[in-house]
Amino acid sequence: NRYAVSFSGNSVTSRDQVEMSLLLRSAELTVENGYDWFATVTRATDRDTRFYTTPDPFYYDRYGPYWGPSWRFYQRGYWSTWDPYWGRDRDIRQVDRYEATAEIVMGRGPKPAGDMNAFDAREVINNLGPRVMRPAS
């Protein structure tokens, strides 16, 4: 009657959706195994943040094709170039992904009164089922 449950979202899944999906899956497992309620023994949500950069299409990089101003100047016997915009024309995007995990214990009969970590499995399915977006099959 003890299970470890986890749910991972992708880059467009909010933290709330991941946590609701975890609770919904816990409720579904509870009913599938013939129990009425479940309680979370441990529960955590982790965030993985990554940054992606994309160069501006009109300003690729210092050595490739680009559009943008640059300057040449003569210093100490050498011609040199200086580009004040080098490295600045980048699109930086932050992507957060969430994973929720829980260890649950299942039980039969009415859920324990006063236990804030206990959930009636059928109530969770009725309340969260319509709100959780399922993957397309």
Steps between C-alpha positions, in 0.01 A plus 500: 500500500805729464604650168750752364333724242662759274391731222724709272386787284654642188606859430139623473358317805454727801592400853129493594421261214785268601385490864134448405602219264695333781198510731269377224730208417524413871120495523470284187751247638309492827167416332662254254640305797168486685569767763294807595751759620869577490735708712825657391790394719756711314446745218734728304506704182832566328567766240761459227589833338697527176593796285506489122652766277414565139704743292330785318456386136643830372803487724631143514832537676832683481645273231192410296261701284330782680333831457606771734748781544863448586802731511859475381780695656878519480687448824867426567572414139205260449152530356246372744123468508268568786140392504299655785207262437692169508339251735197716579252401229383175649158375600534337843210281608449340841326163502371351825400136531336358811493149645280411796556186707312350791494190713140409576328255733155370403213406728142370498191662649464869580818707488656579839336807652733789571786371283586784259705260286212255446275520191181324398605346168161531326465866602844574356408327172170693478660836585830480312411270209341776288777750585801285406601501135572148383755417229354443155479131419 
